[in-house]
């Protein structure tokens, strides 16, 4: 069973859900056709465009930004999140395609840059943003984050799994323990996102703008810490890491996921919701970034929770599966385009209304990638479900192929061009957009289609 992929076997499903392979409505030949199509797209549209083009042979690490035609952009700052995502991707690609030597070479390049440039030798933790050459950019009061350090761990753990370079594992451990000492909340659990350069969590004050996220806990850093700890636990069976992974899974599943089946975006330290539902629609719109239903995060988190449950050995974790299914069903019911496919970017539960309204009907690329992966998982776990997840998976791939993949220049547009045609001429890569979401999704789907 390949690591970091949630391949729940037929024997486990039969024991827990009484499902057998003969109950699937889709044929083996259709699954194989999809697997072959995904493999071609991975090679020509994703990996073949990014690598080796993204290797920064001059300064180390990875070139961050590419224009619509995949020529390098003029500005090339480097962020820990995107550099670590490239490290994760090249490490996984080196395992998946061992005959392609440059993936290993590219991963070595990324590891060295993260080790030598991003790690803070004075205070510990990973810096957030550097110049192309590796100089720290404007170290201020919010210069480190739990989110950024999570991705540092994520990339390093994948690199260690591929390379067996003990130095990488030791750095991942240091980053985990640094978060434990600085970001972890011993009172309520969970992690604070915004940290000073010395690791001190930043507090809200009377002067903090209402639109600021400082001092809150949040679903986004929480789910990616879960993701990072899952990847690390594959290669380091540390008791403290296991406890933190278990607790994060439970916090996300039981506290951050709301009864309706969606993630609360921001929360107070005690995990009570940061909500503007009692405010006017103008105030709600002003605080959209802090309080809305993010359908992409919901379907992504369903997968990440099941992945964490799997690595913890919970083969009959029906509670996690049930909550994950509820999140996917909620997203399909309220945030899904049933005509073209695709998950919308945002909804909102307005006061007095029992169902959320779509307030942002654009469809960003990462949500569609995560949705593709999760819909196939749901199709395999619940093949007879009324939602008919496999048909949704098929429509999702059709949407991606028609409106996200650039068949002329390669890679994916930043958002579906049915809603945002301007993305045809926008950057294909930048510090927030790498190959991580779509490569992981399509590689997971390809292997699942071939295996189950």
Long-range contacts (C-beta under 8 A, 24 or more apart in sequence): 2-95, 2-447, 3-161, 3-231, 3-234, 4-92, 4-158, 4-230, 4-231, 4-234, 4-307, 5-307, 5-443, 5-444, 5-447, 5-448, 6-303, 6-306, 6-307, 6-310, 6-377, 6-444, 7-447, 7-448, 7-451, 7-452, 8-306, 8-310, 8-377, 8-380, 8-381, 9-452, 10-452, 12-315, 12-316, 13-380, 13-381, 15-315, 15-316, 16-315, 16-316, 16-318, 17-381, 17-382, 19-381, 19-382, 19-383, 19-384, 21-452, 23-383, 23-384, 24-380, 24-383, 24-390, 25-383, 25-384, 25-388, 25-390, 26-379, 26-390, 31-449, 31-450, 31-452, 32-449, 32-450, 34-397, 34-445, 34-449, 35-445, 35-446, 35-449, 35-450, 38-442, 38-445, 38-446, 38-449, 39-446, 41-405, 41-442, 42-439, 42-442, 42-443, 42-446, 44-410, 45-405, 45-406, 45-407, 45-410, 45-411, 45-412, 46-410, 46-411, 46-412, 46-435, 46-438, 46-439, 46-442, 47-93, 47-97, 47-435, 47-439, 48-410, 49-409, 49-410, 49-411, 49-428, 50-86, 50-89, 50-411, 50-429, 50-434, 50-435, 51-90, 51-93, 51-102, 51-103, 51-106, 52-102, 52-106, 54-86, 54-106, 54-429, 55-102, 55-105, 55-106, 55-109, 56-109, 56-113, 56-132, 57-109, 59-113, 59-132, 59-133, 59-134, 60-109, 60-112, 60-113, 60-116, 60-117, 60-134, 61-86, 61-109, 61-110, 61-113, 61-114, 61-117, 61-134, 62-86, 62-106, 62-109, 62-110, 62-113, 64-429, 64-430, 64-431, 65-427, 65-429, 65-430, 65-431, 66-411, 66-427, 66-428, 66-429, 66-430, 67-427, 67-428, 68-406, 68-409, 68-424, 68-425, 68-426, 68-427, 68-428, 69-409, 70-409, 70-410, 70-411, 70-428, 70-429, 73-427, 73-430, 76-132, 77-129, 77-130, 77-131, 77-132, 77-137, 77-431, 78-113, 78-117, 78-129, 78-130, 78-131, 78-132, 78-134, 78-431, 79-128, 79-129, 79-130, 79-148, 79-431, 79-432, 80-114, 80-118, 80-126, 80-127, 80-128, 80-129, 80-148, 80-149, 80-151, 80-152, 81-147, 81-148, 81-151, 81-431, 81-432, 82-430, 82-431, 82-432, 82-433, 82-434, 83-110, 83-113, 83-114, 83-118, 83-155, 84-110, 84-114, 84-151, 84-152, 84-154, 84-155, 84-156, 85-151, 85-154, 85-155, 85-434, 85-435, 85-436, 86-110, 86-155, 86-434, 86-435, 86-436, 87-111, 87-114, 87-155, 87-156, 87-158, 87-159, 88-151, 88-154, 88-155, 88-158, 88-159, 88-231, 88-436, 89-434, 89-435, 89-436, 89-439, 89-440, 91-155, 91-158, 91-159, 91-161, 91-162, 91-163, 92-158, 92-162, 92-439, 92-440, 92-443, 93-439, 94-162, 95-161, 95-162, 96-443, 104-162, 104-163, 107-159, 107-162, 107-163, 108-163, 110-155, 110-159, 111-155, 111-156, 111-159, 111-163, 111-165, 111-168, 114-152, 114-155, 114-156, 114-171, 115-167, 115-168, 115-171, 118-152, 119-171, 119-174, 119-175, 120-144, 120-197, 123-197, 123-198, 123-199, 124-174, 124-178, 124-182, 124-199, 125-149, 125-175, 125-178, 125-179, 125-182, 125-195, 125-199, 126-152, 126-175, 129-431, 139-197, 140-197, 141-196, 141-197, 141-202, 142-194, 142-195, 142-196, 142-202, 142-214, 143-195, 143-196, 143-197, 144-195, 144-196, 144-197, 144-199, 145-193, 145-194, 145-195, 145-221, 146-179, 146-183, 146-191, 146-192, 146-193, 146-195, 146-221, 146-225, 147-193, 147-220, 147-221, 147-224, 147-225, 149-175, 149-178, 149-179, 149-183, 150-179, 150-221, 150-224, 150-225, 150-227, 150-228, 151-224, 151-228, 153-228, 153-229, 153-231, 153-232, 154-224, 154-227, 154-228, 154-231, 154-232, 157-228, 157-231, 157-232, 157-234, 157-235, 157-236, 158-231, 160-235, 161-234, 161-235, 169-235, 169-236, 172-232, 172-236, 173-236, 173-238, 176-229, 176-232, 176-241, 179-225, 180-240, 180-244, 184-244, 185-217, 185-269, 187-269, 188-269, 188-270, 188-271, 189-247, 189-251, 190-217, 190-222, 190-248, 190-251, 190-271, 191-217, 191-221, 191-222, 191-225, 192-217, 192-269, 193-217, 193-218, 193-221, 210-287, 211-286, 211-287, 211-289, 211-290, 213-266, 213-289, 213-290, 215-269, 216-266, 216-267, 216-268, 216-269, 216-274, 216-290, 217-266, 217-267, 217-268, 217-269, 217-271, 218-265, 218-266, 218-267, 219-252, 219-256, 219-263, 219-264, 219-265, 219-266, 219-267, 219-294, 219-297, 219-301, 220-265, 220-297, 222-248, 222-251, 222-252, 222-256, 223-252, 223-263, 223-297, 223-300, 223-301, 223-304, 226-252, 226-304, 226-305, 226-308, 227-304, 227-307, 227-308, 229-308, 230-304, 230-307, 230-308, 230-311, 233-311, 233-312, 234-311, 242-312, 245-308, 245-311, 245-312, 246-312, 248-308, 249-305, 249-308, 249-309, 249-312, 249-320, 252-301, 252-305, 253-305, 253-319, 253-320, 253-323, 257-301, 257-323, 257-326, 257-327, 260-330, 260-349, 260-356, 261-298, 261-323, 261-326, 261-327, 261-329, 261-330, 262-293, 262-294, 262-295, 262-298, 262-327, 262-330, 262-331, 262-347, 262-356, 263-293, 263-294, 263-297, 263-298, 263-301, 263-327, 265-289, 265-290, 265-291, 265-292, 265-294, 265-297, 266-290, 266-291, 277-349, 277-350, 277-351, 278-351, 281-350, 284-348, 284-350, 285-359, 288-346, 288-359, 288-360, 291-348, 292-346, 292-347, 292-348, 292-359, 292-360, 293-334, 293-335, 293-346, 293-347, 293-348, 293-349, 293-356, 294-345, 294-346, 295-331, 295-334, 295-335, 295-336, 295-343, 295-344, 295-345, 295-346, 295-347, 295-367, 296-343, 296-345, 296-364, 296-366, 296-367, 296-368, 296-370, 296-371, 297-367, 298-327, 298-328, 298-330, 298-331, 298-335, 299-327, 299-328, 299-331, 299-343, 299-367, 299-370, 299-371, 299-374, 299-375, 300-366, 300-367, 300-370, 300-374, 301-327, 302-327, 302-328, 302-374, 302-377, 302-378, 303-370, 303-373, 303-374, 303-377, 306-377, 321-381, 325-378, 325-381, 325-382, 328-374, 328-375, 328-378, 328-389, 329-387, 331-371, 332-387, 332-392, 334-358, 336-392, 337-363, 337-399, 340-395, 340-399, 340-402, 340-403, 340-418, 341-392, 341-395, 341-396, 341-398, 341-399, 341-400, 342-368, 342-371, 342-396, 342-399, 342-403, 342-416, 342-418, 343-367, 343-368, 343-371, 361-419, 362-415, 362-416, 362-419, 362-420, 363-399, 363-403, 363-415, 363-416, 363-418, 363-419, 364-414, 364-415, 364-416, 365-404, 365-412, 365-413, 365-414, 365-415, 365-416, 365-433, 365-437, 365-438, 366-437, 366-438, 368-396, 368-399, 368-400, 368-404, 368-416, 369-400, 369-412, 369-437, 369-438, 369-440, 369-441, 369-442, 370-437, 370-441, 371-396, 372-396, 372-397, 372-400, 372-441, 372-442, 372-445, 373-440, 373-441, 373-444, 373-445, 376-444, 376-445, 376-448, 376-449, 377-448, 380-448, 380-452, 411-435, 412-438
